[in-house]
Amino acid sequence: MIGVFCLTLVASQASAQNRQCAAHDALTERLASGYGESRQAIAMNADNSVLEVFASAETGTWTITITKAGGLTCIVAAGQHYQHLAEAMPVDDSGA
């Protein structure tokens, strides 16, 4: 039982070490100054963590972060070729 606990602890520590985490203000400043990214979307997850999407139309870069309540903000995904879409919802008047 202790062995399983130790393996779980090591795995969770390794996973956390692979993430890039920092205080929210510091991370958003780094995204703004280094990549020209600003917040494009924000959402609350089922576990009460906050998901944010940062992107720059000029540089094409994007970053997705997760912030746990009272915790650090961590980058969970990032990439290039960002495009902002504002697609209209399809109109379905059948039955109305």
Biopython code that builds the backbone (N, CA, C, O; Angstrom):
import numpy as np
from Bio.PDB.StructureBuilder import StructureBuilder

atoms = [
    (1, "MET", "N", (0.827, -1.188, 0.000)),
    (1, "MET", "CA", (0.000, 0.000, 0.000)),
    (1, "MET", "C", (0.878, 1.261, 0.000)),
    (1, "MET", "O", (0.583, 2.228, -0.703)),
    (2, "ILE", "N", (1.939, 1.243, 0.778)),
    (2, "ILE", "CA", (2.844, 2.398, 0.826)),
    (2, "ILE", "C", (3.530, 2.586, -0.518)),
    (2, "ILE", "O", (3.749, 3.715, -0.957)),
    (3, "GLY", "N", (3.872, 1.473, -1.175)),
    (3, "GLY", "CA", (4.501, 1.555, -2.489)),
    (3, "GLY", "C", (3.604, 2.229, -3.519)),
    (3, "GLY", "O", (4.072, 3.038, -4.321)),
    (4, "VAL", "N", (2.313, 1.895, -3.499)),
    (4, "VAL", "CA", (1.366, 2.510, -4.428)),
    (4, "VAL", "C", (1.266, 4.006, -4.152)),
    (4, "VAL", "O", (1.249, 4.810, -5.084)),
    (5, "PHE", "N", (1.200, 4.382, -2.876)),
    (5, "PHE", "CA", (1.143, 5.800, -2.514)),
    (5, "PHE", "C", (2.384, 6.532, -3.006)),
    (5, "PHE", "O", (2.272, 7.630, -3.551)),
    (6, "CYS", "N", (3.553, 5.950, -2.826)),
    (6, "CYS", "CA", (4.803, 6.586, -3.260)),
    (6, "CYS", "C", (4.841, 6.743, -4.777)),
    (6, "CYS", "O", (5.269, 7.782, -5.279)),
    (7, "LEU", "N", (4.394, 5.712, -5.518)),
    (7, "LEU", "CA", (4.370, 5.808, -6.972)),
    (7, "LEU", "C", (3.406, 6.892, -7.430)),
    (7, "LEU", "O", (3.703, 7.631, -8.369)),
    (8, "THR", "N", (2.255, 6.991, -6.774)),
    (8, "THR", "CA", (1.286, 8.031, -7.112)),
    (8, "THR", "C", (1.865, 9.408, -6.834)),
    (8, "THR", "O", (1.708, 10.325, -7.640)),
    (9, "LEU", "N", (2.532, 9.556, -5.702)),
    (9, "LEU", "CA", (3.141, 10.836, -5.339)),
    (9, "LEU", "C", (4.225, 11.232, -6.336)),
    (9, "LEU", "O", (4.282, 12.389, -6.754)),
    (10, "VAL", "N", (5.074, 10.304, -6.720)),
    (10, "VAL", "CA", (6.143, 10.586, -7.679)),
    (10, "VAL", "C", (5.545, 10.958, -9.035)),
    (10, "VAL", "O", (6.017, 11.893, -9.680)),
    (11, "ALA", "N", (4.511, 10.235, -9.474)),
    (11, "ALA", "CA", (3.885, 10.517, -10.767)),
    (11, "ALA", "C", (3.252, 11.901, -10.768)),
    (11, "ALA", "O", (3.378, 12.635, -11.748)),
    (12, "SER", "N", (2.573, 12.269, -9.683)),
    (12, "SER", "CA", (1.940, 13.586, -9.648)),
    (12, "SER", "C", (2.984, 14.698, -9.577)),
    (12, "SER", "O", (2.778, 15.764, -10.156)),
    (13, "GLN", "N", (4.086, 14.476, -8.889)),
    (13, "GLN", "CA", (5.151, 15.475, -8.840)),
    (13, "GLN", "C", (5.803, 15.630, -10.211)),
    (13, "GLN", "O", (6.109, 16.749, -10.622)),
    (14, "ALA", "N", (6.019, 14.534, -10.918)),
    (14, "ALA", "CA", (6.618, 14.611, -12.254)),
    (14, "ALA", "C", (5.688, 15.353, -13.199)),
    (14, "ALA", "O", (6.144, 16.159, -14.010)),
    (15, "SER", "N", (4.396, 15.092, -13.104)),
    (15, "SER", "CA", (3.428, 15.780, -13.962)),
    (15, "SER", "C", (3.444, 17.274, -13.680)),
    (15, "SER", "O", (3.415, 18.071, -14.617)),
    (16, "ALA", "N", (3.489, 17.670, -12.424)),
    (16, "ALA", "CA", (3.502, 19.090, -12.066)),
    (16, "ALA", "C", (4.787, 19.766, -12.523)),
    (16, "ALA", "O", (4.774, 20.941, -12.889)),
    (17, "GLN", "N", (5.901, 19.028, -12.503)),
    (17, "GLN", "CA", (7.170, 19.610, -12.915)),
    (17, "GLN", "C", (7.205, 19.874, -14.413)),
    (17, "GLN", "O", (7.932, 20.763, -14.857)),
    (18, "ASN", "N", (6.440, 19.127, -15.202)),
    (18, "ASN", "CA", (6.419, 19.313, -16.645)),
    (18, "ASN", "C", (5.604, 20.535, -17.045)),
    (18, "ASN", "O", (5.741, 21.018, -18.169)),
    (19, "ARG", "N", (4.769, 21.039, -16.165)),
    (19, "ARG", "CA", (3.942, 22.202, -16.465)),
    (19, "ARG", "C", (4.723, 23.479, -16.214)),
    (19, "ARG", "O", (5.654, 23.514, -15.409)),
    (20, "GLN", "N", (4.324, 24.524, -16.920)),
    (20, "GLN", "CA", (4.885, 25.846, -16.677)),
    (20, "GLN", "C", (3.862, 26.609, -15.855)),
    (20, "GLN", "O", (2.824, 27.014, -16.379)),
    (21, "CYS", "N", (4.139, 26.808, -14.585)),
    (21, "CYS", "CA", (3.211, 27.457, -13.667)),
    (21, "CYS", "C", (3.852, 28.695, -13.046)),
    (21, "CYS", "O", (5.065, 28.753, -12.844)),
    (22, "ALA", "N", (3.009, 29.680, -12.749)),
    (22, "ALA", "CA", (3.464, 30.911, -12.101)),
    (22, "ALA", "C", (2.249, 31.610, -11.520)),
    (22, "ALA", "O", (1.114, 31.189, -11.744)),
    (23, "ALA", "N", (2.487, 32.672, -10.778)),
    (23, "ALA", "CA", (1.390, 33.501, -10.294)),
    (23, "ALA", "C", (0.634, 34.045, -11.501)),
    (23, "ALA", "O", (1.245, 34.346, -12.527)),
    (24, "HIS", "N", (-0.676, 34.175, -11.392)),
    (24, "HIS", "CA", (-1.514, 34.583, -12.523)),
    (24, "HIS", "C", (-1.033, 35.889, -13.140)),
    (24, "HIS", "O", (-0.874, 35.966, -14.358)),
    (25, "ASP", "N", (-0.798, 36.909, -12.337)),
    (25, "ASP", "CA", (-0.353, 38.210, -12.856)),
    (25, "ASP", "C", (0.967, 38.101, -13.610)),
    (25, "ASP", "O", (1.130, 38.706, -14.670)),
    (26, "ALA", "N", (1.910, 37.332, -13.068)),
    (26, "ALA", "CA", (3.215, 37.182, -13.715)),
    (26, "ALA", "C", (3.083, 36.444, -15.044)),
    (26, "ALA", "O", (3.718, 36.815, -16.030)),
    (27, "LEU", "N", (2.264, 35.407, -15.069)),
    (27, "LEU", "CA", (2.109, 34.632, -16.296)),
    (27, "LEU", "C", (1.407, 35.439, -17.382)),
    (27, "LEU", "O", (1.829, 35.410, -18.538)),
    (28, "THR", "N", (0.344, 36.155, -17.031)),
    (28, "THR", "CA", (-0.362, 36.947, -18.046)),
    (28, "THR", "C", (0.509, 38.089, -18.555)),
    (28, "THR", "O", (0.414, 38.463, -19.724)),
    (29, "GLU", "N", (1.348, 38.644, -17.700)),
    (29, "GLU", "CA", (2.273, 39.700, -18.143)),
    (29, "GLU", "C", (3.301, 39.127, -19.115)),
    (29, "GLU", "O", (3.660, 39.775, -20.098)),
    (30, "ARG", "N", (3.772, 37.913, -18.839)),
    (30, "ARG", "CA", (4.743, 37.263, -19.727)),
    (30, "ARG", "C", (4.115, 36.967, -21.095)),
    (30, "ARG", "O", (4.766, 37.123, -22.129)),
    (31, "LEU", "N", (2.857, 36.543, -21.094)),
    (31, "LEU", "CA", (2.176, 36.271, -22.365)),
    (31, "LEU", "C", (1.957, 37.563, -23.149)),
    (31, "LEU", "O", (2.068, 37.573, -24.375)),
    (32, "ALA", "N", (1.647, 38.649, -22.446)),
    (32, "ALA", "CA", (1.418, 39.940, -23.116)),
    (32, "ALA", "C", (2.717, 40.519, -23.664)),
    (32, "ALA", "O", (2.781, 40.922, -24.825)),
    (33, "SER", "N", (3.744, 40.561, -22.834)),
    (33, "SER", "CA", (4.992, 41.204, -23.255)),
    (33, "SER", "C", (5.808, 40.337, -24.211)),
    (33, "SER", "O", (6.461, 40.863, -25.112)),
    (34, "GLY", "N", (5.780, 39.035, -24.031)),
    (34, "GLY", "CA", (6.594, 38.149, -24.859)),
    (34, "GLY", "C", (5.940, 37.730, -26.164)),
    (34, "GLY", "O", (6.625, 37.480, -27.156)),
    (35, "TYR", "N", (4.602, 37.653, -26.163)),
    (35, "TYR", "CA", (3.912, 37.121, -27.334)),
    (35, "TYR", "C", (2.786, 38.029, -27.838)),
    (35, "TYR", "O", (2.174, 37.735, -28.865)),
    (36, "GLY", "N", (2.512, 39.104, -27.142)),
    (36, "GLY", "CA", (1.433, 40.007, -27.538)),
    (36, "GLY", "C", (0.054, 39.407, -27.319)),
    (36, "GLY", "O", (-0.918, 39.851, -27.931)),
    (37, "GLU", "N", (-0.042, 38.404, -26.455)),
    (37, "GLU", "CA", (-1.308, 37.714, -26.234)),
    (37, "GLU", "C", (-2.154, 38.409, -25.170)),
    (37, "GLU", "O", (-1.637, 38.912, -24.173)),
    (38, "SER", "N", (-3.453, 38.425, -25.403)),
    (38, "SER", "CA", (-4.412, 38.932, -24.416)),
    (38, "SER", "C", (-5.514, 37.897, -24.254)),
    (38, "SER", "O", (-5.688, 37.022, -25.102)),
    (39, "ARG", "N", (-6.260, 38.004, -23.151)),
    (39, "ARG", "CA", (-7.306, 37.018, -22.885)),
    (39, "ARG", "C", (-8.420, 37.145, -23.913)),
    (39, "ARG", "O", (-8.954, 38.232, -24.137)),
    (40, "GLN", "N", (-8.764, 36.024, -24.535)),
    (40, "GLN", "CA", (-9.813, 35.966, -25.543)),
    (40, "GLN", "C", (-11.069, 35.280, -25.018)),
    (40, "GLN", "O", (-12.168, 35.552, -25.501)),
    (41, "ALA", "N", (-10.918, 34.393, -24.032)),
    (41, "ALA", "CA", (-12.053, 33.667, -23.476)),
    (41, "ALA", "C", (-11.720, 33.225, -22.057)),
    (41, "ALA", "O", (-10.556, 33.024, -21.709)),
    (42, "ILE", "N", (-12.766, 33.079, -21.246)),
    (42, "ILE", "CA", (-12.614, 32.600, -19.876)),
    (42, "ILE", "C", (-13.818, 31.720, -19.559)),
    (42, "ILE", "O", (-14.934, 32.011, -19.987)),
    (43, "ALA", "N", (-13.588, 30.640, -18.805)),
    (43, "ALA", "CA", (-14.671, 29.717, -18.462)),
    (43, "ALA", "C", (-14.369, 29.057, -17.125)),
    (43, "ALA", "O", (-13.211, 28.933, -16.726)),
    (44, "MET", "N", (-15.419, 28.637, -16.443)),
    (44, "MET", "CA", (-15.292, 27.915, -15.180)),
    (44, "MET", "C", (-15.468, 26.424, -15.472)),
    (44, "MET", "O", (-16.442, 26.020, -16.106)),
    (45, "ASN", "N", (-14.523, 25.618, -15.006)),
    (45, "ASN", "CA", (-14.610, 24.167, -15.174)),
    (45, "ASN", "C", (-15.467, 23.559, -14.070)),
    (45, "ASN", "O", (-15.775, 24.228, -13.084)),
    (46, "ALA", "N", (-15.850, 22.307, -14.229)),
    (46, "ALA", "CA", (-16.685, 21.614, -13.251)),
    (46, "ALA", "C", (-16.015, 21.528, -11.879)),
    (46, "ALA", "O", (-16.705, 21.479, -10.861)),
    (47, "ASP", "N", (-14.678, 21.509, -11.839)),
    (47, "ASP", "CA", (-13.961, 21.432, -10.560)),
    (47, "ASP", "C", (-13.660, 22.809, -9.981)),
    (47, "ASP", "O", (-12.841, 22.927, -9.069)),
    (48, "ASN", "N", (-14.309, 23.850, -10.495)),
    (48, "ASN", "CA", (-14.148, 25.247, -10.063)),
    (48, "ASN", "C", (-12.800, 25.848, -10.408)),
    (48, "ASN", "O", (-12.440, 26.896, -9.871)),
    (49, "SER", "N", (-12.049, 25.213, -11.289)),
    (49, "SER", "CA", (-10.835, 25.837, -11.800)),
    (49, "SER", "C", (-11.244, 26.775, -12.942)),
    (49, "SER", "O", (-12.320, 26.633, -13.523)),
    (50, "VAL", "N", (-10.377, 27.720, -13.244)),
    (50, "VAL", "CA", (-10.673, 28.690, -14.298)),
    (50, "VAL", "C", (-9.804, 28.403, -15.507)),
    (50, "VAL", "O", (-8.580, 28.329, -15.399)),
    (51, "LEU", "N", (-10.439, 28.242, -16.659)),
    (51, "LEU", "CA", (-9.752, 28.030, -17.922)),
    (51, "LEU", "C", (-9.741, 29.362, -18.665)),
    (51, "LEU", "O", (-10.771, 30.028, -18.762)),
    (52, "GLU", "N", (-8.582, 29.752, -19.188)),
    (52, "GLU", "CA", (-8.466, 30.987, -19.953)),
    (52, "GLU", "C", (-7.744, 30.700, -21.264)),
    (52, "GLU", "O", (-6.814, 29.896, -21.319)),
    (53, "VAL", "N", (-8.191, 31.371, -22.309)),
    (53, "VAL", "CA", (-7.542, 31.289, -23.612)),
    (53, "VAL", "C", (-6.956, 32.657, -23.913)),
    (53, "VAL", "O", (-7.671, 33.659, -23.939)),
    (54, "PHE", "N", (-5.653, 32.691, -24.140)),
    (54, "PHE", "CA", (-4.945, 33.916, -24.512)),
    (54, "PHE", "C", (-4.489, 33.748, -25.955)),
    (54, "PHE", "O", (-4.107, 32.650, -26.360)),
    (55, "ALA", "N", (-4.526, 34.824, -26.732)),
    (55, "ALA", "CA", (-4.091, 34.725, -28.124)),
    (55, "ALA", "C", (-3.729, 36.096, -28.658)),
    (55, "ALA", "O", (-4.104, 37.124, -28.093)),
    (56, "SER", "N", (-2.992, 36.090, -29.760)),
    (56, "SER", "CA", (-2.625, 37.312, -30.468)),
    (56, "SER", "C", (-2.938, 37.142, -31.945)),
    (56, "SER", "O", (-2.418, 36.237, -32.597)),
    (57, "ALA", "N", (-3.791, 38.017, -32.470)),
    (57, "ALA", "CA", (-4.084, 37.999, -33.901)),
    (57, "ALA", "C", (-2.857, 38.424, -34.709)),
    (57, "ALA", "O", (-2.704, 38.023, -35.863)),
    (58, "GLU", "N", (-1.984, 39.232, -34.109)),
    (58, "GLU", "CA", (-0.785, 39.721, -34.815)),
    (58, "GLU", "C", (0.286, 38.647, -34.938)),
    (58, "GLU", "O", (0.837, 38.446, -36.020)),
    (59, "THR", "N", (0.590, 37.950, -33.835)),
    (59, "THR", "CA", (1.650, 36.942, -33.868)),
    (59, "THR", "C", (1.109, 35.564, -34.224)),
    (59, "THR", "O", (1.861, 34.698, -34.672)),
    (60, "GLY", "N", (-0.204, 35.354, -34.025)),
    (60, "GLY", "CA", (-0.812, 34.060, -34.298)),
    (60, "GLY", "C", (-0.615, 33.032, -33.201)),
    (60, "GLY", "O", (-1.025, 31.882, -33.356)),
    (61, "THR", "N", (0.006, 33.423, -32.091)),
    (61, "THR", "CA", (0.230, 32.476, -30.999)),
    (61, "THR", "C", (-0.991, 32.413, -30.094)),
    (61, "THR", "O", (-1.767, 33.365, -30.012)),
    (62, "TRP", "N", (-1.154, 31.269, -29.409)),
    (62, "TRP", "CA", (-2.238, 31.101, -28.449)),
    (62, "TRP", "C", (-1.750, 30.252, -27.285)),
    (62, "TRP", "O", (-0.831, 29.445, -27.427)),
    (63, "THR", "N", (-2.388, 30.452, -26.120)),
    (63, "THR", "CA", (-2.038, 29.730, -24.908)),
    (63, "THR", "C", (-3.314, 29.453, -24.126)),
    (63, "THR", "O", (-4.174, 30.325, -24.002)),
    (64, "ILE", "N", (-3.434, 28.245, -23.603)),
    (64, "ILE", "CA", (-4.550, 27.898, -22.723)),
    (64, "ILE", "C", (-3.983, 27.646, -21.339)),
    (64, "ILE", "O", (-3.018, 26.898, -21.176)),
    (65, "THR", "N", (-4.597, 28.285, -20.331)),
    (65, "THR", "CA", (-4.148, 28.131, -18.948)),
    (65, "THR", "C", (-5.284, 27.619, -18.076)),
    (65, "THR", "O", (-6.460, 27.767, -18.406)),
    (66, "ILE", "N", (-4.903, 27.010, -16.951)),
    (66, "ILE", "CA", (-5.844, 26.579, -15.918)),
    (66, "ILE", "C", (-5.349, 27.151, -14.597)),
    (66, "ILE", "O", (-4.163, 27.069, -14.275)),
    (67, "THR", "N", (-6.276, 27.732, -13.838)),
    (67, "THR", "CA", (-5.960, 28.239, -12.500)),
    (67, "THR", "C", (-6.876, 27.547, -11.506)),
    (67, "THR", "O", (-8.099, 27.650, -11.601)),
    (68, "LYS", "N", (-6.282, 26.842, -10.554)),
    (68, "LYS", "CA", (-7.044, 26.218, -9.476)),
    (68, "LYS", "C", (-7.322, 27.267, -8.409)),
    (68, "LYS", "O", (-6.563, 28.226, -8.269)),
    (69, "ALA", "N", (-8.389, 27.094, -7.666)),
    (69, "ALA", "CA", (-8.735, 28.041, -6.600)),
    (69, "ALA", "C", (-7.572, 28.175, -5.623)),
    (69, "ALA", "O", (-7.109, 27.186, -5.055)),
    (70, "GLY", "N", (-7.104, 29.415, -5.432)),
    (70, "GLY", "CA", (-6.008, 29.681, -4.509)),
    (70, "GLY", "C", (-4.665, 29.152, -4.970)),
    (70, "GLY", "O", (-3.721, 29.103, -4.182)),
    (71, "GLY", "N", (-4.558, 28.755, -6.230)),
    (71, "GLY", "CA", (-3.318, 28.146, -6.696)),
    (71, "GLY", "C", (-2.660, 28.919, -7.808)),
    (71, "GLY", "O", (-3.076, 30.021, -8.164)),
    (72, "LEU", "N", (-1.628, 28.318, -8.345)),
    (72, "LEU", "CA", (-0.896, 28.916, -9.442)),
    (72, "LEU", "C", (-1.653, 28.747, -10.751)),
    (72, "LEU", "O", (-2.552, 27.914, -10.861)),
    (73, "THR", "N", (-1.279, 29.539, -11.731)),
    (73, "THR", "CA", (-1.809, 29.411, -13.080)),
    (73, "THR", "C", (-0.806, 28.594, -13.878)),
    (73, "THR", "O", (0.389, 28.888, -13.875)),
    (74, "CYS", "N", (-1.304, 27.557, -14.569)),
    (74, "CYS", "CA", (-0.427, 26.665, -15.330)),
    (74, "CYS", "C", (-0.817, 26.660, -16.802)),
    (74, "CYS", "O", (-1.999, 26.645, -17.147)),
    (75, "ILE", "N", (0.191, 26.673, -17.657)),
    (75, "ILE", "CA", (-0.029, 26.537, -19.095)),
    (75, "ILE", "C", (-0.287, 25.066, -19.373)),
    (75, "ILE", "O", (0.509, 24.206, -18.996)),
    (76, "VAL", "N", (-1.416, 24.775, -20.042)),
    (76, "VAL", "CA", (-1.744, 23.389, -20.366)),
    (76, "VAL", "C", (-1.635, 23.107, -21.856)),
    (76, "VAL", "O", (-1.549, 21.946, -22.259)),
    (77, "ALA", "N", (-1.636, 24.154, -22.685)),
    (77, "ALA", "CA", (-1.472, 23.980, -24.130)),
    (77, "ALA", "C", (-1.073, 25.317, -24.737)),
    (77, "ALA", "O", (-1.436, 26.372, -24.218)),
    (78, "ALA", "N", (-0.334, 25.272, -25.824)),
    (78, "ALA", "CA", (0.072, 26.486, -26.535)),
    (78, "ALA", "C", (0.389, 26.121, -27.974)),
    (78, "ALA", "O", (0.733, 24.979, -28.280)),
    (79, "GLY", "N", (0.268, 27.109, -28.853)),
    (79, "GLY", "CA", (0.556, 26.827, -30.247)),
    (79, "GLY", "C", (0.577, 28.072, -31.105)),
    (79, "GLY", "O", (0.681, 29.191, -30.602)),
    (80, "GLN", "N", (0.479, 27.866, -32.391)),
    (80, "GLN", "CA", (0.544, 28.953, -33.362)),
    (80, "GLN", "C", (-0.653, 28.872, -34.307)),
    (80, "GLN", "O", (-1.453, 27.938, -34.244)),
    (81, "HIS", "N", (-0.756, 29.862, -35.176)),
    (81, "HIS", "CA", (-1.793, 29.942, -36.212)),
    (81, "HIS", "C", (-3.186, 30.165, -35.634)),
    (81, "HIS", "O", (-4.156, 29.566, -36.097)),
    (82, "TYR", "N", (-3.285, 31.032, -34.617)),
    (82, "TYR", "CA", (-4.573, 31.378, -34.021)),
    (82, "TYR", "C", (-5.421, 32.158, -35.014)),
    (82, "TYR", "O", (-4.924, 33.057, -35.694)),
    (83, "GLN", "N", (-6.695, 31.816, -35.096)),
    (83, "GLN", "CA", (-7.667, 32.558, -35.901)),
    (83, "GLN", "C", (-8.924, 32.752, -35.067)),
    (83, "GLN", "O", (-9.448, 31.796, -34.496)),
    (84, "HIS", "N", (-9.404, 33.979, -34.997)),
    (84, "HIS", "CA", (-10.636, 34.267, -34.272)),
    (84, "HIS", "C", (-11.821, 34.030, -35.202)),
    (84, "HIS", "O", (-11.868, 34.565, -36.310)),
    (85, "LEU", "N", (-12.774, 33.228, -34.746)),
    (85, "LEU", "CA", (-13.969, 32.942, -35.528)),
    (85, "LEU", "C", (-15.192, 33.434, -34.765)),
    (85, "LEU", "O", (-15.287, 33.254, -33.551)),
    (86, "ALA", "N", (-16.105, 34.041, -35.461)),
    (86, "ALA", "CA", (-17.372, 34.460, -34.880)),
    (86, "ALA", "C", (-18.478, 33.918, -35.767)),
    (86, "ALA", "O", (-19.172, 34.665, -36.457)),
    (87, "GLU", "N", (-18.624, 32.611, -35.733)),
    (87, "GLU", "CA", (-19.585, 31.952, -36.602)),
    (87, "GLU", "C", (-20.997, 32.115, -36.046)),
    (87, "GLU", "O", (-21.226, 31.981, -34.844)),
    (88, "ALA", "N", (-21.929, 32.404, -36.935)),
    (88, "ALA", "CA", (-23.324, 32.548, -36.544)),
    (88, "ALA", "C", (-23.936, 31.169, -36.307)),
    (88, "ALA", "O", (-23.567, 30.189, -36.954)),
    (89, "MET", "N", (-24.868, 31.118, -35.377)),
    (89, "MET", "CA", (-25.596, 29.879, -35.121)),
    (89, "MET", "C", (-26.536, 29.616, -36.293)),
    (89, "MET", "O", (-27.100, 30.558, -36.850)),
    (90, "PRO", "N", (-26.714, 28.356, -36.674)),
    (90, "PRO", "CA", (-27.644, 28.058, -37.769)),
    (90, "PRO", "C", (-29.072, 28.386, -37.354)),
    (90, "PRO", "O", (-29.466, 28.192, -36.204)),
    (91, "VAL", "N", (-29.825, 28.880, -38.305)),
    (91, "VAL", "CA", (-31.217, 29.222, -38.040)),
    (91, "VAL", "C", (-32.090, 28.040, -38.422)),
    (91, "VAL", "O", (-32.002, 27.524, -39.536)),
    (92, "ASP", "N", (-32.931, 27.617, -37.489)),
    (92, "ASP", "CA", (-33.834, 26.499, -37.725)),
    (92, "ASP", "C", (-35.227, 26.920, -37.284)),
    (92, "ASP", "O", (-35.585, 26.811, -36.111)),
    (93, "ASP", "N", (-36.002, 27.403, -38.244)),
    (93, "ASP", "CA", (-37.343, 27.913, -37.938)),
    (93, "ASP", "C", (-38.421, 26.837, -38.064)),
    (93, "ASP", "O", (-39.607, 27.145, -37.945)),
    (94, "SER", "N", (-38.038, 25.593, -38.301)),
    (94, "SER", "CA", (-39.051, 24.553, -38.468)),
    (94, "SER", "C", (-39.813, 24.368, -37.157)),
    (94, "SER", "O", (-39.218, 24.237, -36.087)),
    (95, "GLY", "N", (-41.126, 24.360, -37.264)),
    (95, "GLY", "CA", (-41.952, 24.156, -36.090)),
    (95, "GLY", "C", (-42.256, 25.418, -35.316)),
    (95, "GLY", "O", (-42.968, 25.371, -34.313)),
    (96, "ALA", "N", (-41.733, 26.538, -35.760)),
    (96, "ALA", "CA", (-41.961, 27.776, -35.008)),
    (96, "ALA", "C", (-43.179, 28.511, -35.531)),
    (96, "ALA", "O", (-43.524, 29.576, -35.019)),
]
sb = StructureBuilder()
sb.init_structure("model")
sb.init_model(0)
sb.init_chain("A")
sb.init_seg("    ")
for serial, (resi, resn, name, xyz) in enumerate(atoms, 1):
    if name == "N":
        sb.init_residue(resn, " ", resi, " ")
    sb.init_atom(name, np.array(xyz, "f"), 0.0, 1.0, " ", f" {name:<3s}", serial, name[0])
structure = sb.get_structure()
